[in-house]
Amino acid sequence: MRIVLVGPGRAGMSLAIAADAADHEVVAVVGRTHESAANAAAMVGASPLTVGDQLPKAELLIIATRDGAIAAVAAGIAEHAANIEAAIHVSGVTPVAVLAPFADNGTDIGSFHPLQTLPTPEAGAARLAGAYIAITADPPLRERLEQLAADLGSIPFLLDDDAKPIYHAAAAAAANFPLAALAMASDLFAAAGVPWEAAQPLVEAVVANAFQLGPRAALTGPVARGDTETVAAQLHAVAVTDPQWRVAFARSIEALATITGRSEQFESVLAGEKEDQ
Ligand SMILES: NC(=O)c1ccc[n+]([C@@H]2O[C@H](COP(=O)([O-])OP(=O)(O)OC[C@H]3O[C@@H](n4cnc5c(N)ncnc54)[C@H](OP(=O)(O)O)[C@@H]3O)[C@@H](O)[C@H]2O)c1
């Protein structure tokens, strides 16, 4: 496909580099400034454009600006998109309807959300291989996007537009929340004089177990065993040694007690924490 990219940031350039490597042709990169467009366009041999320029003929236009800017960008460029067959955005939370200005011109619209972290263009392009991609589009665009995902080495799946907010919350829970727990663990290990690297085999085994056994069955430790005395000792140690983590630690115990069906059993241990806060 001939592809036009609007918004040459981390996600957009990850897709552009991966699509270029998969023998698609990125014909133009549209940036907010000529300079940002030129730098990015040079990476994939495309023409640099800015918003308001006439867009070249292409089968696919990808809008990869931040979520809040997609609607305004779509409204600003749709009138220059007479030669564009389909327009998509790459947000996992934004409805496809924000691309209505294109649909009004007869252009197919949809979304294509990589369920992957894309921290830089190069690292992101590499990480698209093996990643899942959520597709929201009707046929025939749906089949085109499924083929594009396959070309990138990714695994496409269909996502209802209505399900996007809860899907995005799930993605945040999976990708972001573990980092809060790991930051807490890193500080508490440091307080014990234990190097952070020592946690790596443990953490990697836990993640592997979560996918082999399911996240609930993978749980080991004092909450899974119903050992309230050990948990009380942990809560005390955190409160005394590194009180900044006291509330988060207690809340995490509460969540584990809920998923193991032991809320009642841990109520008194946690009640002590709540009274002290
Ligand atoms: N990064 C990820 O891990 C990831 C993964 C999946 C999906 N996504 C999705 O990808 C989209 C972009 O996220 P990102 O992380 O790539 O953000 P980003 O790195 O900040 O990139 C956004 C890009 O859009 C440009 N831009 C902003 N307003 C524009 C406008 N009016 N016209 C043209 N270009 C404009 C920005 O240019 P300036 O630099 O000039 O501001 C920047 O190049 C979001 O919808 C996000 O949900 C991201």
The ligand as an SDF file (V2000), in Angstrom:
LIG
                    3D

 48 52  0  0  0  0  0  0  0  0999 V2000
    3.7710    5.1510   22.0030 N   0  0  0  0  0  0  0  0  0  0  0  0
    3.0640    4.0380   22.2630 C   0  0  0  0  0  0  0  0  0  0  0  0
    3.5280    3.1450   22.9880 O   0  0  0  0  0  0  0  0  0  0  0  0
    1.7190    3.8410   21.6100 C   0  0  0  0  0  0  0  0  0  0  0  0
    1.2370    2.5290   21.4750 C   0  0  0  0  0  0  0  0  0  0  0  0
   -0.0070    2.3280   20.8560 C   0  0  0  0  0  0  0  0  0  0  0  0
   -0.7290    3.4130   20.3950 C   0  0  0  0  0  0  0  0  0  0  0  0
   -0.2380    4.6790   20.5810 N   0  0  0  0  0  0  0  0  0  0  0  0
   -1.0640    5.8060   20.0920 C   0  0  0  0  0  0  0  0  0  0  0  0
   -0.3100    6.5680   19.1710 O   0  0  0  0  0  0  0  0  0  0  0  0
   -0.7560    7.9320   19.1810 C   0  0  0  0  0  0  0  0  0  0  0  0
    0.4480    8.8400   19.3400 C   0  0  0  0  0  0  0  0  0  0  0  0
    1.1310    8.4950   20.5250 O   0  0  0  0  0  0  0  0  0  0  0  0
    2.7310    8.6330   20.5990 P   0  0  0  0  0  0  0  0  0  0  0  0
    3.1340    7.9390   21.8430 O   0  0  0  0  0  0  0  0  0  0  0  0
    3.3550    8.2510   19.3220 O   0  0  0  0  0  0  0  0  0  0  0  0
    2.8580   10.2210   20.8080 O   0  0  0  0  0  0  0  0  0  0  0  0
    4.0570   11.1910   20.3590 P   0  0  0  0  0  0  0  0  0  0  0  0
    5.3380   10.4580   20.3670 O   0  0  0  0  0  0  0  0  0  0  0  0
    3.8990   12.4190   21.1760 O   0  0  0  0  0  0  0  0  0  0  0  0
    3.7210   11.5250   18.8380 O   0  0  0  0  0  0  0  0  0  0  0  0
    2.6790   12.3560   18.4390 C   0  0  0  0  0  0  0  0  0  0  0  0
    3.1140   13.0040   17.1450 C   0  0  0  0  0  0  0  0  0  0  0  0
    2.0370   13.7270   16.5860 O   0  0  0  0  0  0  0  0  0  0  0  0
    2.5000   15.0180   16.2150 C   0  0  0  0  0  0  0  0  0  0  0  0
    1.4100   15.9710   16.2060 N   0  0  0  0  0  0  0  0  0  0  0  0
    0.7200   16.4690   17.2680 C   0  0  0  0  0  0  0  0  0  0  0  0
   -0.2190   17.3450   16.8440 N   0  0  0  0  0  0  0  0  0  0  0  0
   -0.1130   17.3600   15.4780 C   0  0  0  0  0  0  0  0  0  0  0  0
   -0.7900   18.0550   14.4910 C   0  0  0  0  0  0  0  0  0  0  0  0
   -1.7540   18.9330   14.7910 N   0  0  0  0  0  0  0  0  0  0  0  0
   -0.4320   17.8300   13.2090 N   0  0  0  0  0  0  0  0  0  0  0  0
    0.5500   16.9700   12.8750 C   0  0  0  0  0  0  0  0  0  0  0  0
    1.2540   16.2870   13.8030 N   0  0  0  0  0  0  0  0  0  0  0  0
    0.9140   16.4880   15.0760 C   0  0  0  0  0  0  0  0  0  0  0  0
    3.5500   15.3400   17.2140 C   0  0  0  0  0  0  0  0  0  0  0  0
    4.3510   16.3780   16.7510 O   0  0  0  0  0  0  0  0  0  0  0  0
    5.1300   17.3420   17.7900 P   0  0  0  0  0  0  0  0  0  0  0  0
    6.3220   16.5290   18.1940 O   0  0  0  0  0  0  0  0  0  0  0  0
    5.4090   18.5300   16.9580 O   0  0  0  0  0  0  0  0  0  0  0  0
    4.2090   17.6200   18.9430 O   0  0  0  0  0  0  0  0  0  0  0  0
    4.2580   13.9950   17.2970 C   0  0  0  0  0  0  0  0  0  0  0  0
    5.1570   13.8260   16.2260 O   0  0  0  0  0  0  0  0  0  0  0  0
   -1.7870    8.0380   20.3070 C   0  0  0  0  0  0  0  0  0  0  0  0
   -3.0630    7.9240   19.7580 O   0  0  0  0  0  0  0  0  0  0  0  0
   -1.4630    6.8090   21.1620 C   0  0  0  0  0  0  0  0  0  0  0  0
   -2.5880    6.3490   21.8840 O   0  0  0  0  0  0  0  0  0  0  0  0
    0.9650    4.9250   21.1550 C   0  0  0  0  0  0  0  0  0  0  0  0
  1  2  1  0
  2  3  2  0
  2  4  1  0
  4  5  1  0
  4 48  2  0
  5  6  2  0
  6  7  1  0
  7  8  2  0
  8  9  1  0
  8 48  1  0
  9 10  1  0
  9 46  1  0
 10 11  1  0
 11 12  1  0
 11 44  1  0
 12 13  1  0
 13 14  1  0
 14 15  2  0
 14 16  1  0
 14 17  1  0
 17 18  1  0
 18 19  2  0
 18 20  1  0
 18 21  1  0
 21 22  1  0
 22 23  1  0
 23 24  1  0
 23 42  1  0
 24 25  1  0
 25 26  1  0
 25 36  1  0
 26 27  1  0
 26 35  1  0
 27 28  2  0
 28 29  1  0
 29 30  1  0
 29 35  2  0
 30 31  1  0
 30 32  2  0
 32 33  1  0
 33 34  2  0
 34 35  1  0
 36 37  1  0
 36 42  1  0
 37 38  1  0
 38 39  2  0
 38 40  1  0
 38 41  1  0
 42 43  1  0
 44 45  1  0
 44 46  1  0
 46 47  1  0
M  CHG  2   8   1  16  -1
M  END
$$$$
